């Protein structure tokens, strides 16, 4: 009976019904009083865990310690009591206090073969020790093993825990494609309205905010907040409020951002969650700064330091130091250089160069200012960070050139205005050049052949500078670009791994005989804004030829499949590209005949006859003429 009540309590907790779960746990505890100590320990652990979920850390810790005293040595309930003590220690004292509990639980689980408990111990180490400390590689390794165990044990309802924390780490590190993949994986595992759905929505909202998709992010945060309110989970509640504050900052509402950040801080302090308290202070400092209140921003960043230092939260400390350095630099504070040196040292020690990549608009002015510092250590460390930033792969590019020109950088579309004047023309020229590289003289010959040498060279420098800014708007003038390399009279466009060019993918589909996929991609001429540019002609005509051949092959397939209407559409599409294409006319005439449209077939022939005569001074082939005569 006691075991059944405990199991019911855990099931209710997983469903987000904490109140009902608490009642079942208390019934189990009442029945266990006076019975064997193992049953009493199990009931105590169950009740302790529920108090933990509600943020009652002191009460939960007391109950878990009572369970430790009564649990048999080496038993599963002892492991569970250690895990709950570790959870409470993490919230009340920090990762250092929790680490010993989790390691002991992990060791006992391996010795006793308690794989379910081992799964929990590994995830707790990842999420509550390594992650807050900023030891991201250790956290990812532990959670990957935890996730593997969840799948092996058939416990898919628990698999979302490691997925969520791994996704959060990848998001922080700027590896958005990996984070998105984990969000999608979570969606296959979660139930509507569950805590898992709330965390998935919150993480996805952060990804959308990163990429400027504000409406989508707002909708996701509303969903996550409703889950947080329904389940009563304080951690999710704080994270949602931090996301709402960030959203308000992005739409320019600094006062609204202050409101949500202060609310997040209240919740974090009320439940005693020190790590989230530090995060909330950092977010509120950003809101104060945006609102022009540097004094309160500075105060919050310093307060965040005091909260995060005992936790050894290295990443968040690096972030707080970096923001304080940027604030001081902007306000010409006498301690600006000293704080920058501290921040830079923390970033290098933790391997957090990605932080500067994410915060480029603040990082680059600092690097520009301190690269030439009279303090040799400041200049040295600034130069090292710049070198490391350049080594971080930039977001991949997704370029649409067939029938339109559109460039996406990761999940963000580069505005059309960025491609005005010379940046777009130089970019498109490099994209169709061998190895995306040309000499300065080749570029001048392609783009400004009629200009004097002096004028052409000035235009060349303007074009390369404009292209740098289009791809990396925050990049200072003399900083190296991660996309564009200009040296020794040569210009090289570096496309990061994962980049995608629609005309290249179109050609790959053609080579593999994937006609339908190829047709979907071909939306018109390559680079329609450069229709009269000689440098684009060869690539454009080659792609157009491929497209016509694909349309003819697809039309043949449609006729064989007894779909003459589709065949006719494809032939007409081919003829818009090449009006004298005889095979398209031949197939189109056959399609018209199957559709009982003799007049349409005759019209196709006469249009071909006119095009050939006007354009080429020729007549249709004997095959086509023979079909035409059969219709007369």
MIBA-689580 format. One record per residue (C-alpha): x, y, z; residue in three letters. Coordinates in steps of 0.1 Angstrom, whole numbers, padded with zeros to 4 digits, always signed. Example, Ala and Ser with C-alpha at 12.3 -4.5 7.8 and 13.67 -1.06 7.14 Angstrom:
# MIBA-689580
+0123-0045+0078ALA/+0137-0011+0071SER/
This chain:
# MIBA-689580
+0000+0000+0000UNK/+0028+0024+0009UNK/+0047+0016-0023UNK/+0015+0022-0044UNK/+0009+0056-0028UNK/+0045+0066-0034UNK/+0043+0056-0070UNK/+0010+0074-0074UNK/+0026+0105-0059UNK/+0055+0104-0084UNK/+0031+0099-0113UNK/+0010+0130-0102UNK/+0042+0150-0099UNK/+0052+0141-0134UNK/+0018+0152-0146UNK/+0023+0186-0129UNK/-0003+0180-0101UNK/+0020+0188-0072UNK/-0008+0193-0047UNK/-0024+0159-0053UNK/+0011+0144-0053UNK/+0018+0159-0019UNK/-0014+0144-0004UNK/-0004+0109-0016UNK/+0031+0113-0002UNK/+0018+0124+0032UNK/-0006+0094+0033UNK/+0024+0071+0026UNK/+0044+0088+0053UNK/+0016+0084+0079UNK/+0012+0047+0070UNK/+0050+0042+0072UNK/+0053+0055+0108UNK/+0062+0026+0131UNK/+0069+0002+0102UNK/+0103-0008+0088UNK/+0127+0020+0083UNK/+0132+0014+0046UNK/+0096+0021+0039UNK/+0097+0052+0061UNK/+0128+0064+0042UNK/+0111+0060+0009UNK/+0081+0080+0020UNK/+0104+0107+0034UNK/+0123+0109+0001UNK/+0091+0112-0019UNK/+0078+0140+0003UNK/+0112+0157+0003UNK/+0113+0157-0035UNK/+0079+0174-0037UNK/+0089+0201-0013UNK/+0120+0206-0034UNK/+0098+0210-0065UNK/+0079+0237-0047UNK/+0110+0256-0038UNK/+0108+0246-0001UNK/+0145+0238+0001UNK/+0150+0238+0038UNK/+0121+0216+0045UNK/+0131+0192+0017UNK/+0167+0191+0030UNK/+0155+0182+0065UNK/+0133+0154+0053UNK/+0160+0140+0030UNK/+0185+0140+0058UNK/+0160+0120+0080UNK/+0158+0095+0051UNK/+0196+0092+0050UNK/+0196+0082+0086UNK/+0170+0054+0081UNK/+0179+0041+0046UNK/+0198+0008+0045UNK/+0235+0011+0034UNK/+0239+0007-0004UNK/+0201+0007-0010UNK/+0183+0024-0038UNK/+0164+0046-0013UNK/+0197+0058+0001UNK/+0208+0068-0034UNK/+0175+0087-0038UNK/+0180+0105-0005UNK/+0215+0115-0016UNK/+0201+0129-0048UNK/+0175+0150-0030UNK/+0200+0163-0005UNK/+0222+0172-0035UNK/+0193+0190-0052UNK/+0186+0211-0020UNK/+0223+0218-0015UNK/+0226+0231-0051UNK/+0199+0256-0045UNK/+0208+0267-0010UNK/+0246+0265-0010UNK/+0258+0261-0046UNK/+0275+0235-0068UNK/+0304+0228-0045UNK/+0280+0216-0017UNK/+0259+0195-0041UNK/+0287+0178-0060UNK/+0297+0154-0033UNK/+0261+0141-0029UNK/+0257+0136-0066UNK/+0291+0118-0070UNK/+0283+0095-0041UNK/+0249+0088-0056UNK/+0265+0081-0089UNK/+0291+0057-0074UNK/+0265+0038-0054UNK/+0242+0035-0085UNK/+0270+0020-0106UNK/+0279-0004-0078UNK/+0243-0014-0072UNK/+0232-0015-0108UNK/+0206+0012-0102UNK/+0206+0026-0137UNK/+0176+0048-0132UNK/+0192+0065-0103UNK/+0225+0068-0122UNK/+0206+0086-0150UNK/+0193+0111-0124UNK/+0227+0115-0108UNK/+0244+0122-0141UNK/+0218+0148-0151UNK/+0219+0165-0117UNK/+0257+0167-0120UNK/+0253+0182-0155UNK/+0225+0207-0147UNK/+0233+0217-0111UNK/+0271+0215-0109UNK/+0288+0216-0142UNK/+0264+0239-0160UNK/+0262+0267-0133UNK/+0300+0266-0131UNK/+0302+0271-0168UNK/+0319+0237-0173UNK/+0299+0232-0204UNK/+0319+0203-0220UNK/+0316+0183-0188UNK/+0279+0191-0186UNK/+0273+0179-0222UNK/+0292+0147-0216UNK/+0272+0138-0184UNK/+0238+0147-0200UNK/+0246+0127-0231UNK/+0251+0096-0210UNK/+0220+0104-0190UNK/+0200+0107-0222UNK/+0213+0074-0235UNK/+0204+0057-0202UNK/+0168+0071-0204UNK/+0164+0057-0239UNK/+0179+0023-0230UNK/+0156+0020-0199UNK/+0125+0030-0220UNK/+0120+0061-0198UNK/+0113+0085-0226UNK/+0093+0107-0202UNK/+0126+0115-0185UNK/+0147+0119-0216UNK/+0137+0156-0220UNK/+0156+0166-0189UNK/+0191+0161-0204UNK/+0178+0174-0238UNK/+0167+0206-0222UNK/+0199+0214-0204UNK/+0220+0204-0234UNK/+0199+0226-0256UNK/+0204+0255-0232UNK/+0242+0250-0233UNK/+0243+0249-0271UNK/+0221+0281-0272UNK/+0245+0299-0248UNK/+0275+0288-0269UNK/+0259+0302-0300UNK/+0254+0267-0316UNK/+0218+0274-0325UNK/+0214+0246-0351UNK/+0223+0220-0324UNK/+0200+0237-0299UNK/+0171+0237-0324UNK/+0177+0200-0332UNK/+0173+0192-0295UNK/+0142+0213-0292UNK/+0127+0193-0321UNK/+0137+0161-0304UNK/+0120+0172-0271UNK/+0088+0179-0290UNK/+0085+0142-0298UNK/+0088+0133-0261UNK/+0066+0159-0243UNK/+0029+0159-0234UNK/+0008+0191-0240UNK/+0008+0212-0209UNK/+0037+0194-0193UNK/+0067+0209-0177UNK/+0088+0195-0205UNK/+0067+0215-0231UNK/+0072+0246-0210UNK/+0110+0243-0211UNK/+0110+0234-0248UNK/+0089+0265-0255UNK/+0111+0287-0234UNK/+0143+0275-0251UNK/+0128+0279-0285UNK/+0117+0314-0276UNK/+0153+0323-0267UNK/+0164+0310-0301UNK/+0138+0331-0319UNK/+0148+0362-0299UNK/+0185+0356-0309UNK/+0174+0356-0346UNK/+0150+0386-0343UNK/+0118+0366-0347UNK/+0100+0386-0320UNK/+0064+0376-0327UNK/+0072+0339-0326UNK/+0092+0344-0295UNK/+0064+0363-0278UNK/+0039+0335-0285UNK/+0063+0308-0272UNK/+0069+0328-0240UNK/+0032+0331-0234UNK/+0028+0293-0238UNK/+0058+0286-0215UNK/+0045+0310-0189UNK/+0011+0293-0188UNK/+0029+0260-0182UNK/+0050+0276-0154UNK/+0019+0289-0137UNK/+0000+0256-0140UNK/+0028+0234-0127UNK/+0041+0259-0101UNK/+0077+0253-0112UNK/+0097+0283-0100UNK/+0128+0276-0122UNK/+0107+0278-0154UNK/+0089+0308-0140UNK/+0121+0327-0136UNK/+0135+0317-0170UNK/+0102+0328-0187UNK/+0103+0362-0170UNK/+0139+0366-0181UNK/+0129+0359-0217UNK/+0100+0384-0214UNK/+0124+0410-0202UNK/+0148+0403-0231UNK/+0118+0405-0255UNK/+0109+0439-0241UNK/+0144+0452-0245UNK/+0145+0441-0281UNK/+0113+0460-0289UNK/+0127+0491-0272UNK/+0105+0490-0240UNK/+0132+0493-0213UNK/+0106+0500-0186UNK/+0087+0468-0195UNK/+0120+0449-0194UNK/+0127+0463-0159UNK/+0093+0451-0147UNK/+0099+0415-0159UNK/+0135+0413-0147UNK/+0124+0426-0113UNK/+0096+0400-0112UNK/+0121+0373-0121UNK/+0144+0385-0093UNK/+0116+0384-0068UNK/+0107+0348-0077UNK/+0143+0336-0076UNK/+0150+0353-0042UNK/+0118+0340-0027UNK/+0126+0303-0035UNK/+0163+0308-0027UNK/+0176+0299-0062UNK/+0210+0317-0061UNK/+0221+0310-0097UNK/+0188+0323-0111UNK/+0191+0353-0088UNK/+0224+0362-0103UNK/+0210+0358-0138UNK/+0180+0380-0130UNK/+0203+0407-0116UNK/+0223+0407-0149UNK/+0192+0409-0170UNK/+0178+0438-0149UNK/+0211+0456-0152UNK/+0207+0454-0190UNK/+0172+0469-0187UNK/+0185+0497-0165UNK/+0213+0504-0189UNK/+0190+0505-0219UNK/+0168+0529-0199UNK/+0198+0552-0193UNK/+0201+0544-0156UNK/+0238+0535-0154UNK/+0240+0538-0117UNK/+0214+0511-0110UNK/+0228+0490-0138UNK/+0262+0491-0122UNK/+0247+0483-0088UNK/+0229+0452-0101UNK/+0260+0439-0119UNK/+0280+0443-0087UNK/+0253+0425-0068UNK/+0253+0397-0093UNK/+0290+0392-0086UNK/+0284+0388-0049UNK/+0257+0362-0055UNK/+0276+0343-0082UNK/+0311+0342-0066UNK/+0302+0316-0039UNK/+0286+0294-0066UNK/+0318+0295-0087UNK/+0295+0304-0116UNK/+0323+0312-0140UNK/+0303+0318-0171UNK/+0278+0342-0155UNK/+0306+0359-0137UNK/+0324+0364-0170UNK/+0292+0378-0185UNK/+0287+0402-0155UNK/+0323+0414-0157UNK/+0321+0419-0194UNK/+0289+0439-0192UNK/+0304+0460-0164UNK/+0335+0467-0185UNK/+0313+0477-0214UNK/+0293+0500-0192UNK/+0324+0516-0177UNK/+0340+0520-0211UNK/+0309+0538-0224UNK/+0308+0561-0194UNK/+0346+0567-0194UNK/+0349+0553-0159UNK/+0384+0553-0145UNK/+0382+0515-0136UNK/+0371+0505-0172UNK/+0404+0491-0182UNK/+0408+0472-0149UNK/+0374+0456-0152UNK/+0380+0448-0189UNK/+0412+0429-0179UNK/+0393+0409-0153UNK/+0365+0401-0178UNK/+0389+0391-0205UNK/+0408+0369-0181UNK/+0376+0351-0171UNK/+0366+0347-0207UNK/+0399+0331-0217UNK/+0401+0309-0186UNK/+0366+0295-0192UNK/+0369+0292-0230UNK/+0340+0316-0234UNK/+0351+0334-0266UNK/+0316+0327-0280UNK/+0303+0352-0254UNK/+0321+0380-0273UNK/+0308+0367-0306UNK/+0272+0368-0293UNK/+0278+0403-0277UNK/+0297+0417-0307UNK/+0281+0452-0305UNK/+0296+0456-0270UNK/+0327+0435-0275UNK/+0342+0452-0306UNK/+0344+0487-0291UNK/+0362+0473-0261UNK/+0387+0454-0283UNK/+0392+0485-0305UNK/+0399+0506-0274UNK/+0423+0482-0257UNK/+0443+0467-0285UNK/+0465+0498-0284UNK/+0465+0501-0246UNK/+0497+0513-0230UNK/+0493+0485-0205UNK/+0510+0456-0222UNK/+0490+0429-0205UNK/+0457+0446-0215UNK/+0469+0449-0251UNK/+0481+0413-0252UNK/+0449+0398-0238UNK/+0428+0419-0261UNK/+0448+0408-0292UNK/+0445+0372-0281UNK/+0407+0375-0278UNK/+0404+0391-0312UNK/+0424+0363-0327UNK/+0401+0337-0310UNK/+0370+0355-0321UNK/+0382+0354-0357UNK/+0387+0316-0353UNK/+0351+0311-0342UNK/+0331+0299-0373UNK/+0305+0325-0382UNK/+0268+0315-0389UNK/+0263+0297-0422UNK/+0248+0316-0451UNK/+0217+0305-0470UNK/+0216+0323-0504UNK/+0186+0323-0528UNK/+0197+0334-0563UNK/+0172+0317-0586UNK/+0145+0342-0595UNK/+0154+0365-0565UNK/+0183+0375-0543UNK/+0180+0369-0506UNK/+0206+0360-0480UNK/+0200+0345-0446UNK/+0227+0344-0419UNK/+0218+0316-0396UNK/+0181+0323-0388UNK/+0183+0360-0396UNK/+0176+0375-0430UNK/+0202+0402-0440UNK/+0181+0433-0449UNK/+0178+0441-0486UNK/+0192+0475-0480UNK/+0226+0460-0469UNK/+0230+0448-0505UNK/+0225+0481-0522UNK/+0253+0498-0542UNK/+0284+0477-0546UNK/+0282+0451-0517UNK/+0256+0429-0534UNK/+0273+0430-0568UNK/+0307+0420-0554UNK/+0291+0393-0533UNK/+0272+0377-0562UNK/+0303+0379-0584UNK/+0324+0360-0558UNK/+0296+0334-0554UNK/+0299+0324-0591UNK/+0337+0325-0592UNK/+0360+0295-0589UNK/+0367+0288-0552UNK/+0348+0321-0544UNK/+0380+0340-0551UNK/+0392+0366-0576UNK/+0421+0390-0579UNK/+0415+0428-0576UNK/+0422+0432-0613UNK/+0396+0405-0622UNK/+0370+0422-0600UNK/+0377+0456-0616UNK/+0375+0441-0651UNK/+0341+0424-0643UNK/+0325+0453-0625UNK/+0341+0486-0636UNK/+0358+0479-0670UNK/+0351+0515-0683UNK/+0364+0533-0652UNK/+0399+0548-0649UNK/+0423+0528-0628UNK/+0422+0552-0599UNK/+0384+0554-0598UNK/+0381+0516-0602UNK/+0405+0510-0572UNK/+0385+0534-0551UNK/+0353+0515-0561UNK/+0370+0482-0552UNK/+0378+0494-0517UNK/+0343+0507-0512UNK/+0328+0474-0524UNK/+0349+0453-0501UNK/+0342+0476-0471UNK/+0305+0475-0479UNK/+0305+0438-0482UNK/+0322+0434-0448UNK/+0296+0456-0432UNK/+0267+0437-0449UNK/+0279+0404-0435UNK/+0291+0417-0401UNK/+0275+0450-0394UNK/+0292+0454-0360UNK/+0328+0448-0373UNK/+0351+0478-0368UNK/+0369+0490-0400UNK/+0403+0474-0395UNK/+0391+0442-0378UNK/+0395+0409-0398UNK/+0363+0396-0413UNK/+0353+0360-0408UNK/+0336+0359-0442UNK/+0358+0381-0465UNK/+0396+0377-0468UNK/+0414+0405-0487UNK/+0452+0401-0490UNK/+0479+0403-0516UNK/+0455+0417-0542UNK/+0431+0388-0539UNK/+0396+0386-0524UNK/+0383+0353-0510UNK/+0348+0347-0498UNK/+0347+0321-0470UNK/+0315+0303-0468UNK/+0311+0286-0434UNK/+0303+0249-0431UNK/+0266+0244-0435UNK/+0262+0272-0460UNK/+0236+0266-0488UNK/+0233+0281-0523UNK/+0200+0273-0541UNK/+0216+0271-0576UNK/+0243+0247-0564UNK/+0217+0224-0547UNK/+0195+0227-0579UNK/+0224+0214-0600UNK/+0230+0185-0575UNK/+0194+0175-0578UNK/+0198+0175-0616UNK/+0229+0154-0615UNK/+0210+0128-0593UNK/+0180+0128-0616UNK/+0157+0143-0589UNK/+0136+0163-0612UNK/+0108+0173-0588UNK/+0132+0186-0562UNK/+0151+0205-0589UNK/+0119+0221-0603UNK/+0109+0233-0568UNK/+0142+0252-0565UNK/+0143+0267-0599UNK/+0122+0299-0595UNK/+0138+0319-0624UNK/+0170+0333-0637UNK/+0201+0334-0616UNK/+0206+0369-0600UNK/+0177+0387-0617UNK/+0192+0420-0605UNK/+0222+0414-0627UNK/+0205+0404-0660UNK/+0228+0425-0681UNK/+0261+0417-0663UNK/+0285+0397-0685UNK/+0301+0380-0655UNK/+0268+0363-0646UNK/+0258+0352-0681UNK/+0277+0319-0683UNK/+0263+0306-0650UNK/+0228+0319-0657UNK/+0226+0302-0691UNK/+0240+0269-0678UNK/+0214+0268-0651UNK/+0187+0278-0675UNK/+0197+0250-0699UNK/+0196+0225-0670UNK/+0162+0238-0660UNK/+0148+0233-0695UNK/+0162+0198-0697UNK/+0146+0190-0663UNK/+0113+0203-0674UNK/+0114+0182-0706UNK/+0123+0151-0686UNK/+0096+0158-0661UNK/+0071+0163-0689UNK/+0080+0130-0705UNK/+0074+0114-0671UNK/+0041+0131-0668UNK/+0030+0118-0702UNK/+0040+0083-0693UNK/+0020+0086-0661UNK/-0011+0097-0681UNK/-0010+0132-0667UNK/-0011+0153-0699UNK/-0022+0185-0681UNK/+0009+0185-0660UNK/+0031+0176-0690UNK/+0016+0206-0709UNK/+0023+0230-0680UNK/+0059+0218-0678UNK/+0064+0222-0716UNK/+0049+0258-0715UNK/+0072+0266-0686UNK/+0102+0253-0706UNK/+0091+0274-0736UNK/+0091+0306-0715UNK/+0128+0300-0709UNK/+0136+0288-0744UNK/+0109+0296-0770UNK/+0126+0275-0798UNK/+0129+0244-0777UNK/+0116+0218-0802UNK/+0114+0188-0777UNK/+0092+0209-0754UNK/+0069+0217-0784UNK/+0068+0181-0795UNK/+0058+0169-0760UNK/+0034+0198-0756UNK/+0016+0190-0788UNK/+0012+0153-0777UNK/-0002+0165-0744UNK/-0027+0188-0762UNK/-0039+0159-0783UNK/-0045+0137-0753UNK/-0065+0166-0738UNK/-0085+0168-0771UNK/-0071+0202-0778UNK/-0060+0201-0815UNK/-0061+0239-0818UNK/-0037+0242-0788UNK/-0013+0217-0805UNK/-0014+0237-0838UNK/-0008+0269-0819UNK/+0023+0255-0802UNK/+0038+0245-0835UNK/+0031+0279-0851UNK/+0047+0297-0822UNK/+0078+0275-0825UNK/+0079+0281-0863UNK/+0078+0319-0857UNK/+0105+0318-0830UNK/+0129+0297-0850UNK/+0124+0319-0881UNK/+0128+0352-0862UNK/+0156+0342-0838UNK/+0176+0316-0857UNK/+0165+0317-0893UNK/+0156+0280-0892UNK/+0126+0257-0895UNK/+0113+0231-0871UNK/+0128+0196-0873UNK/+0112+0170-0895UNK/+0099+0151-0864UNK/+0079+0181-0853UNK/+0068+0190-0888UNK/+0055+0155-0893UNK/+0033+0157-0862UNK/+0021+0191-0874UNK/+0011+0177-0908UNK/-0007+0148-0893UNK/-0030+0174-0876UNK/-0039+0193-0908UNK/
